[in-house]
């Protein structure tokens, strides 16, 4: 039986060489390689690895490792993702909720985290929702405006 690190390394290798668009497909690939795994485990691995689903055209997507480099690239990528994958942003006091296309929340949250902004305490991501905690109510208001601007391009 593989350790968690070995299993996650295998997942990274699979998505690097194959177009895998669903958790079910990833489970099948792992099982075919002799790795005993459940879909729940793969789901946790996808979140921990911060895999993102990138468009392949014709409505299809595939899992990929989030590509992050310098801050200017991060900001550009964040703007692109907000325009294409974010459906709504809402705020209550210093907490914001970002609704994304299914499977894109963790990738967007990773980019927000990589920016290491002082006004963002942290993020938590699910499949299609990101919870963002701002440092203050005022910074939450500013973030809401900024996120809306990103959505509009």
PAMAR-558278 format. One record per residue: residue number from 1; residue in three letters; x, y, z of N, C-alpha, C in turn. Coordinates in steps of 0.05 Angstrom, whole numbers, always signed. Each point is the difference from the previous one (the first is absolute). Layout:
% residues N
<NUM; "Ala"; <X; Y; Z>; <X; Y; Z>; <X; Y; Z>> ...
END
This chain:
% residues 153
<1; "Unk"; <+17; -24; +0>; <-17; +24; +0>; <+18; +25; +0>> <2; "Unk"; <-7; +19; -17>; <+15; +25; -2>; <-6; +18; +23>> <3; "Unk"; <+21; +16; +8>; <-5; +21; +20>; <-15; +23; -14>> <4; "Unk"; <-10; +18; +16>; <-15; +23; -10>; <+18; +16; -20>> <5; "Unk"; <+25; +5; +8>; <+18; +15; -18>; <+5; -15; -26>> <6; "Unk"; <+3; -26; +1>; <+5; -16; -24>; <-25; +1; -18>> <7; "Unk"; <-24; -3; +12>; <-25; +1; -15>; <-3; +27; -13>> <8; "Unk"; <+5; +22; +15>; <-3; +26; -12>; <+21; +6; -22>> <9; "Unk"; <+23; -11; +3>; <+20; +2; -21>; <-9; -15; -25>> <10; "Unk"; <-13; -23; +3>; <-11; -15; -22>; <-22; +16; -14>> <11; "Unk"; <-17; +13; +16>; <-21; +16; -11>; <+12; +23; -17>> <12; "Unk"; <+20; +13; +10>; <+13; +21; -16>; <+12; -11; -26>> <13; "Unk"; <+12; -24; +1>; <+11; -12; -24>; <-22; -6; -20>> <14; "Unk"; <-23; -10; +9>; <-22; -7; -17>; <-11; +24; -14>> <15; "Unk"; <-5; +22; +15>; <-12; +23; -13>; <+20; +15; -17>> <16; "Unk"; <+26; -5; +4>; <+20; +13; -17>; <+0; -13; -28>> <17; "Unk"; <-6; -26; -1>; <+2; -14; -26>; <-26; -7; -13>> <18; "Unk"; <-23; +3; +15>; <-26; -8; -11>; <-20; +22; +5>> <19; "Unk"; <-20; +2; -17>; <-23; +18; +4>; <-20; -14; +18>> <20; "Unk"; <-1; +8; +25>; <-19; -11; +20>; <-19; +22; +8>> <21; "Unk"; <-26; -4; -6>; <-19; +22; +5>; <-18; -3; +25>> <22; "Unk"; <-1; -24; +11>; <-17; -5; +23>; <+15; -15; +22>> <23; "Unk"; <-11; +1; +24>; <+12; -16; +22>; <-3; -30; -6>> <24; "Unk"; <-23; -7; -12>; <-5; -28; -7>; <+21; -11; -19>> <25; "Unk"; <+7; +17; -20>; <+21; -9; -19>; <+27; -3; +14>> <26; "Unk"; <+6; +18; +19>; <+25; -2; +14>; <+1; -25; +17>> <27; "Unk"; <-23; -7; +13>; <-2; -24; +16>; <+6; -24; -18>> <28; "Unk"; <-13; -1; -24>; <+4; -22; -19>; <+29; -3; -8>> <29; "Unk"; <+13; +23; -6>; <+29; -1; -8>; <+17; -12; +23>> <30; "Unk"; <-6; +10; +24>; <+16; -10; +23>; <-5; -30; +4>> <31; "Unk"; <-25; -9; -1>; <-6; -28; +3>; <+13; -17; -22>> <32; "Unk"; <+1; +10; -24>; <+13; -15; -22>; <+30; -2; +4>> <33; "Unk"; <+11; +18; +17>; <+29; -2; +6>; <+5; -15; +26>> <34; "Unk"; <-22; -12; +11>; <+3; -16; +24>; <-1; +16; +26>> <35; "Unk"; <-9; +25; -1>; <-2; +16; +24>; <-29; -1; +10>> <36; "Unk"; <-4; -13; +23>; <-26; -2; +12>; <-8; +26; +12>> <37; "Unk"; <-21; +13; -10>; <-8; +26; +9>; <-30; +4; -3>> <38; "Unk"; <-12; +16; +17>; <-28; +7; -2>; <-3; +28; -12>> <39; "Unk"; <-23; +6; -10>; <-5; +26; -11>; <+3; +22; +22>> <40; "Unk"; <-9; -6; +24>; <+3; +19; +22>; <+29; +7; +5>> <41; "Unk"; <+18; -20; -1>; <+29; +5; +4>; <+10; +17; -23>> <42; "Unk"; <-8; -6; -25>; <+10; +15; -23>; <-10; +29; +2>> <43; "Unk"; <-24; +4; +10>; <-11; +27; +3>; <+17; +16; +20>> <44; "Unk"; <+8; -13; +22>; <+17; +14; +20>; <+27; +6; -13>> <45; "Unk"; <+11; -20; -15>; <+26; +4; -13>; <-1; +24; -19>> <46; "Unk"; <-21; +2; -16>; <-3; +22; -19>; <+0; +27; +14>> <47; "Unk"; <-14; +1; +23>; <+0; +25; +15>; <+27; +6; +12>> <48; "Unk"; <+13; -20; +11>; <+27; +4; +13>; <+21; +8; -21>> <49; "Unk"; <-2; -12; -24>; <+19; +6; -21>; <-7; +26; -14>> <50; "Unk"; <-24; +11; +6>; <-9; +24; -12>; <-1; -2; -30>> <51; "Unk"; <-11; -23; -9>; <-3; -3; -29>; <-22; +17; -10>> <52; "Unk"; <+2; +10; -24>; <-21; +16; -13>; <-9; -14; -25>> <53; "Unk"; <-25; +7; -7>; <-10; -11; -26>; <+2; +22; -21>> <54; "Unk"; <+15; -6; -21>; <+5; +20; -21>; <-16; -8; -24>> <55; "Unk"; <-10; +20; -16>; <-15; -6; -23>; <+17; -12; -23>> <56; "Unk"; <-12; -20; -14>; <+14; -12; -23>; <-15; +7; -25>> <57; "Unk"; <-22; +14; +2>; <-16; +7; -24>; <-24; -19; -2>> <58; "Unk"; <-20; +9; -14>; <-25; -15; -5>; <-13; -9; +27>> <59; "Unk"; <+2; +18; +20>; <-13; -6; +25>; <+14; -21; +18>> <60; "Unk"; <+23; -9; -8>; <+14; -20; +15>; <+22; +13; +17>> <61; "Unk"; <+6; -13; +23>; <+21; +10; +18>; <+18; -23; +7>> <62; "Unk"; <+24; +7; +11>; <+18; -20; +10>; <+14; +10; +25>> <63; "Unk"; <+8; -18; +18>; <+14; +8; +24>; <+29; +8; -7>> <64; "Unk"; <+10; +20; +14>; <+27; +9; -4>; <+10; +11; +26>> <65; "Unk"; <+27; +1; +3>; <+11; +13; +23>; <-2; +30; -5>> <66; "Unk"; <-7; +15; +21>; <-1; +29; -3>; <+27; +11; -6>> <67; "Unk"; <+2; +16; -21>; <+25; +12; -8>; <+3; +27; +13>> <68; "Unk"; <+20; +3; +18>; <+4; +26; +13>; <+29; +8; -2>> <69; "Unk"; <+4; +25; -7>; <+27; +10; -2>; <+2; +27; +15>> <70; "Unk"; <+8; +21; -14>; <+2; +26; +13>; <-27; +13; +5>> <71; "Unk"; <-1; +21; +17>; <-25; +12; +7>; <-15; +12; -24>> <72; "Unk"; <+14; +11; -20>; <-14; +11; -23>; <-14; -22; -15>> <73; "Unk"; <+12; -23; -2>; <-13; -23; -13>; <-24; -9; +17>> <74; "Unk"; <+3; +0; +27>; <-21; -8; +18>; <-24; +18; -4>> <75; "Unk"; <+5; +26; +0>; <-22; +19; -3>; <-14; -2; -27>> <76; "Unk"; <+15; -4; -21>; <-12; -4; -26>; <-16; -26; -2>> <77; "Unk"; <+10; -21; +12>; <-14; -26; +0>; <-25; +3; +17>> <78; "Unk"; <+2; +14; +23>; <-23; +3; +17>; <-22; +16; -15>> <79; "Unk"; <+8; +21; -14>; <-20; +16; -15>; <-13; -18; -21>> <80; "Unk"; <+15; -16; -14>; <-11; -18; -21>; <-20; -19; +12>> <81; "Unk"; <+8; -12; +23>; <-18; -20; +13>; <-25; +14; +11>> <82; "Unk"; <+2; +24; +11>; <-23; +14; +10>; <-20; +6; -23>> <83; "Unk"; <+11; +8; -23>; <-17; +6; -23>; <-14; -25; -11>> <84; "Unk"; <+14; -22; +0>; <-11; -24; -12>; <-13; -20; +18>> <85; "Unk"; <+8; +0; +26>; <-9; -22; +18>; <-15; +9; +24>> <86; "Unk"; <+0; +26; +7>; <-14; +9; +24>; <-28; +10; -8>> <87; "Unk"; <-20; -10; +14>; <-28; +7; -5>; <-10; +22; +18>> <88; "Unk"; <+10; +1; +25>; <-11; +19; +19>; <+19; +4; +23>> <89; "Unk"; <-1; +23; +12>; <+15; +6; +24>; <-19; +14; +19>> <90; "Unk"; <+0; -8; +25>; <-17; +12; +20>; <+16; +4; +25>> <91; "Unk"; <-9; +18; +18>; <+15; +7; +24>; <-19; +3; +23>> <92; "Unk"; <+10; -8; +23>; <-13; +5; +26>; <+22; +9; +19>> <93; "Unk"; <-1; +25; +8>; <+21; +11; +17>; <+28; -3; -13>> <94; "Unk"; <+18; -15; +13>; <+27; -4; -11>; <+3; -27; -14>> <95; "Unk"; <-22; -14; -6>; <+1; -26; -13>; <-13; +2; -27>> <96; "Unk"; <+14; -12; -20>; <-10; +0; -27>; <-4; -29; -10>> <97; "Unk"; <-20; -3; -17>; <-5; -26; -12>; <+1; +4; -30>> <98; "Unk"; <+18; -16; -13>; <+3; +1; -29>; <-12; -25; -12>> <99; "Unk"; <-19; +2; -18>; <-12; -24; -13>; <+13; -3; -28>> <100; "Unk"; <+10; -24; -5>; <+15; -5; -25>; <-14; -22; -16>> <101; "Unk"; <+9; -4; -24>; <-8; -23; -16>; <+10; -25; +15>> <102; "Unk"; <-14; -22; -2>; <+7; -24; +14>; <+28; -9; -5>> <103; "Unk"; <+15; -5; +21>; <+27; -10; -2>; <+22; +21; -1>> <104; "Unk"; <-8; +26; +1>; <+20; +21; -3>; <+7; +15; +25>> <105; "Unk"; <-15; -5; +22>; <+4; +15; +24>; <+29; -3; +11>> <106; "Unk"; <+10; -25; +2>; <+26; -4; +12>; <+23; +14; -15>> <107; "Unk"; <-2; +0; -27>; <+20; +14; -16>; <+0; +30; +4>> <108; "Unk"; <-23; +12; +2>; <-2; +29; +4>; <+9; +6; +28>> <109; "Unk"; <-8; -16; +20>; <+9; +5; +28>; <+30; -2; +2>> <110; "Unk"; <+12; -19; -14>; <+29; -3; +0>; <+13; +26; -10>> <111; "Unk"; <-10; +12; -22>; <+11; +24; -10>; <-3; +23; +20>> <112; "Unk"; <-23; +2; +13>; <-4; +20; +21>; <+20; -4; +22>> <113; "Unk"; <+5; -24; +9>; <+19; -6; +21>; <+28; +7; -9>> <114; "Unk"; <+7; -6; -24>; <+28; +5; -10>; <+6; +30; -2>> <115; "Unk"; <-21; +17; -1>; <+5; +29; -1>; <+10; +10; +27>> <116; "Unk"; <-5; -15; +21>; <+9; +7; +28>; <-7; +29; +7>> <117; "Unk"; <-26; +6; -4>; <-10; +27; +6>; <-5; +3; +29>> <118; "Unk"; <+7; +24; +11>; <-4; +6; +28>; <-30; +2; +7>> <119; "Unk"; <-16; +8; -20>; <-28; +4; +5>; <-17; -25; +0>> <120; "Unk"; <+13; -23; -8>; <-14; -26; +0>; <+13; -17; +22>> <121; "Unk"; <-16; -8; +20>; <+10; -17; +22>; <+4; -28; -11>> <122; "Unk"; <-19; -10; -16>; <+2; -27; -12>; <-24; -7; -16>> <123; "Unk"; <+2; -23; -14>; <-22; -10; -17>; <-5; -29; +7>> <124; "Unk"; <-24; -9; -6>; <-8; -28; +2>; <-16; -5; -26>> <125; "Unk"; <+7; -22; -14>; <-13; -5; -25>; <-13; -28; +0>> <126; "Unk"; <-23; -1; -13>; <-14; -25; -5>; <+1; -5; -30>> <127; "Unk"; <-20; -12; -12>; <-2; -5; -28>; <-7; +25; -16>> <128; "Unk"; <-19; +15; +10>; <-9; +24; -15>; <-4; +24; +18>> <129; "Unk"; <+11; +0; +24>; <-3; +22; +18>; <+27; +5; +15>> <130; "Unk"; <+6; +26; +2>; <+24; +9; +15>; <-9; +18; +23>> <131; "Unk"; <+9; -6; +24>; <-5; +17; +23>; <+25; +16; +5>> <132; "Unk"; <-2; +27; -1>; <+23; +17; +4>; <-5; +17; +25>> <133; "Unk"; <+20; +1; +17>; <-2; +16; +24>; <+19; +24; -4>> <134; "Unk"; <-13; +24; +1>; <+16; +25; -2>; <+8; +8; +29>> <135; "Unk"; <+21; +16; +2>; <+10; +8; +26>; <-20; +19; +15>> <136; "Unk"; <-15; +16; -15>; <-19; +18; +13>; <-25; +3; -18>> <137; "Unk"; <-20; +13; +11>; <-25; +4; -15>; <+7; +19; -24>> <138; "Unk"; <+15; +20; +5>; <+7; +19; -22>; <+16; -14; -22>> <139; "Unk"; <+19; -17; +7>; <+15; -15; -20>; <-18; -20; -15>> <140; "Unk"; <-20; -11; +15>; <-20; -17; -13>; <-16; +15; -22>> <141; "Unk"; <-7; +25; +6>; <-15; +16; -19>; <+18; +6; -25>> <142; "Unk"; <+25; +6; +5>; <+19; +6; -22>; <+4; -26; -17>> <143; "Unk"; <+4; -23; +14>; <+3; -25; -15>; <-24; -6; -17>> <144; "Unk"; <-24; +5; +10>; <-25; -5; -15>; <+1; +16; -25>> <145; "Unk"; <+6; +26; +2>; <+1; +17; -24>; <+22; -10; -19>> <146; "Unk"; <+23; -7; +10>; <+22; -10; -17>; <-8; -26; -14>> <147; "Unk"; <-13; -18; +14>; <-8; -25; -12>; <-22; +4; -21>> <148; "Unk"; <-18; +19; +5>; <-20; +7; -21>; <+13; +11; -24>> <149; "Unk"; <+20; +18; +4>; <+15; +11; -23>; <+14; -22; -16>> <150; "Unk"; <+12; -19; +14>; <+13; -23; -14>; <-20; -15; -17>> <151; "Unk"; <-24; -4; +11>; <-20; -15; -15>; <-8; +14; -26>> <152; "Unk"; <-1; +27; +1>; <-8; +15; -23>; <+22; +4; -20>> <153; "Unk"; <+25; -4; +9>; <+22; +3; -19>; <+8; +28; -1>> 
END
